[in-house]
Amino acid sequence: MNYRREYWHLWSSRSHYTQLRLDPLSKASADEMLDALLGVNAHSIDSQLTALKRLIIEKTEGNPLFMEEIVQALAEEGALVRNGAVKLTRPLDALKVPPTVQDIIASRIDRLPAAEKELLQTLAVIGMEFTLALAGEVTKKPDDELNRLLNDLQLAEFIYEQPVAHEIEYTFKHAPTREVAYNSELLERRKELHEQVGAVIEALYANSIDDHLDELTEHYGRSGNVRKALMYQERSGRQALQRSAYSEARRCLTNALELLPLLPQDAERDQREFALQTTLGPILMATKGWTAPETERAYRRAEDLLAVSGAALEQRFTLLVGLFGLAYVRGRLPAARERLKQTLEFAKEHPEPAFVLEACHLEWSVALSAGELETAQHRIKDGLAFFRG
């Protein structure tokens, strides 16, 4: 991945990490890039353009994106003209160069015609990448008008078309371009657009909705539609769990738990939290370990919720196994035996094959740890017989 210098990462001590520093361009490289952007020959450039190049390099400190945006902005505002040869139409001291690349991009967006600016802001809400079909459904513009506006935005180098299978897709030229366009839209309008985009994705990709869970989570989360954001965050977590992507599943389910308090406190919310905690518990066990505080918190919270939630049998059994594990892994055999007793009673009351086999496994594990070798051997034989039968 790449990142800006204000970002702080925590992986520098990892053995599989290598840093490749992307320094600003040297003066020679910046000179060469500006010659290409301006379309001039380094050996025949006039004194005005030479002074302009020095100013741009000084302002941008060799940042290539900043350099590119300045040249584009000067051309759009008429300070640079190409009529056979490139000419500067104003004195250098009359040029107003914004201090950051974001300011440059903002000034370029503000100069767009109203229809193009509105479309760019809408596209920024849709995402860094978007399909023509999605843009059409969200904007409700006639095909001819939408294609014309998209073409104008491409000519202005805000977005690019990129080839993909079966449909036309676009991407923003740079992340800062999308960021500035997104932030230039009013907050309430952004929320409305996010809700609208979410609804369009649901309708447009109804047959492949699982391929768009992350997008739906983001859009409904930003629109303030907590119920839908929570629903899709849960689905993302369970989908990741099915793929054994435990870290991703943990992230999604943890995010879902953070959304829950935004819902009214009632029996339905307790049931959802119980389901989330009992799903998250085994994931934390696999990624953090049984002794991790996060693992214990998940199971303890689920135990607190058990009395108020109409939990499914599988979830209740998962909780019993988890509570057993918390005691057993810490070597607390008396507590583990008490949890085992609850698990055996549950399996006897609900003799599902998976419950019975797991209870047998826990029983011989406790016996073996306690040095009760004969009992452990019998329980192992019972388990094998049940498994084969």
C-alpha positions, 0 to 999 in steps of 0.5 A, spaced: 500 500 500 501 507 499 500 512 504 501 520 505 506 522 510 501 524 515 499 517 516 502 513 522 502 505 521 504 500 526 507 494 522 514 497 521 517 491 526 514 486 522 519 481 518 515 481 512 515 489 511 519 493 507 519 500 506 520 503 499 520 511 500 517 515 495 520 522 495 518 528 491 521 529 485 528 532 484 529 538 481 531 535 474 526 530 474 521 536 476 523 540 470 523 534 465 515 533 468 514 540 467 516 540 460 512 534 458 506 537 461 507 544 458 509 541 451 515 545 451 522 543 449 527 544 454 532 547 450 528 553 446 523 555 452 522 562 453 524 566 460 517 567 462 515 559 462 522 558 465 520 562 471 513 559 471 517 552 472 521 555 478 515 558 481 511 551 480 517 547 483 518 552 489 510 551 490 509 544 490 516 542 492 516 536 487 509 533 488 507 531 481 500 531 483 500 538 485 504 540 479 500 536 474 494 540 477 497 547 477 498 546 470 491 544 469 488 549 473 492 555 469 490 552 462 483 552 465 483 559 467 486 562 461 493 563 464 496 558 459 494 558 452 496 553 447 496 556 440 502 553 436 506 555 442 505 555 449 504 562 452 503 565 459 498 570 458 499 574 465 505 576 469 508 571 474 506 576 480 499 576 478 498 568 478 494 566 484 497 559 486 493 556 492 497 553 497 495 545 497 493 541 492 486 540 495 485 548 494 487 547 487 482 541 485 477 545 489 478 551 485 478 547 478 471 544 481 468 551 482 469 553 475 465 547 472 459 549 469 453 547 474 451 541 471 458 538 471 459 540 478 453 537 480 454 530 477 462 530 479 459 531 486 454 525 485 459 521 483 464 522 488 458 520 493 457 513 489 465 511 490 472 512 487 469 507 482 462 506 479 459 503 473 455 507 467 449 503 469 449 505 477 451 513 475 445 513 470 440 510 475 442 515 481 442 521 477 436 519 472 439 523 467 437 521 459 443 517 456 445 522 451 446 528 457 449 523 462 454 521 456 456 528 454 457 530 461 461 524 463 465 526 457 466 533 459 469 530 466 474 526 462 476 531 458 477 535 464 481 529 467 477 529 473 475 521 471 477 516 467 473 510 463 476 504 464 475 497 461 471 492 465 467 485 462 460 486 460 459 494 462 462 501 462 466 503 468 469 509 471 474 511 476 476 518 479 483 520 477 486 521 484 483 519 491 484 527 492 480 529 487 474 524 489 475 527 496 475 534 495 468 533 490 465 529 496 467 534 501 464 540 497 457 537 497 452 539 503 452 534 508 444 533 508 445 532 500 450 527 501 446 523 506 440 523 501 445 521 496 448 515 500 441 513 501 439 513 494 445 510 492 444 504 497 437 503 494 439 503 487 445 498 488 439 493 492 435 494 485 440 494 480 444 488 483 439 484 486 441 477 484 448 479 486 447 483 492 453 479 496 458 482 491 456 489 494 455 488 501 461 493 503 458 498 499 451 497 502 454 498 509 458 504 507 452 508 503 447 506 509 452 508 514 453 514 511 446 516 510 444 514 517 440 508 516 442 504 522 438 498 521 440 497 513 447 499 515 447 494 521 444 488 516 449 489 511 455 489 516 452 483 519 452 479 512 459 481 511 461 478 517 458 472 516 460 472 509 467 473 511 466 467 516 464 462 511 470 464 507 475 463 513 477 470 513 477 471 520 480 477 521 475 480 516 469 477 520 472 480 526 472 487 523 465 487 520 462 483 526 465 488 531 463 494 527 456 491 527 456 491 535 458 498 535 452 500 531 447 496 535 446 501 541 444 506 535 437 502 535 432 502 540 433 498 546 428 492 546 428 484 545 430 484 538 436 488 539 438 483 545 437 477 540 441 480 535 447 482 540 446 475 543 447 472 536 453 477 534 457 475 540 456 468 540 458 468 533 464 473 534 466 469 540 469 463 536 472 468 531 476 471 537 478 465 540 481 463 533 485 470 532 486 472 539 486 466 543 482 463 549 485 468 554 484 474 550 480 479 554 476 480 548 474 473 547 472 473 555 468 479 554 464 476 548 462 470 552 460 474 558 456 479 555 452 473 551 451 470 558 448 476 560 444 476 554 441 469 554 436 470 559 433 476 555 434 473 548 430 468 544 436 464 542 437 459 537 439 452 539 446 453 536 447 459 539 446 457 546 450 451 545 456 455 542 455 459 548 456 453 553 462 451 549 465 458 549 464 458 557 467 451 558 473 453 554 474 460 558 475 455 564 478 449 561 484 453 558 485 457 564 486 450 568 480 451 572 478 444 572 472 445 577 469 451 573 470 447 567 466 441 570 461 445 572 460 448 565 461 441 562 455 439 566 451 444 563 453 442 556 452 435 557 445 436 560 443 441 554 446 435 549 441 430 553 435 435 552 437 436 545 440 430 542 443 433 535 449 429 533 453 435 533 451 437 540 452 430 542 459 429 539 462 436 541 459 434 549 463 427 548 469 431 546 469 436 552 468 430 557 474 426 555 478 432 554 477 434 562 478 427 564 485 427 560 487 433 564 485 431 570 489 424 570 482 420 569 485 416 563 480 410 563 474 415 563 478 419 558 479 412 554 472 410 554 469 417 552 474 417 546 471 410 544 464 413 545 465 419 541 469 415 535 463 410 535 458 415 535 462 419 529 462 412 525 455 410 526 
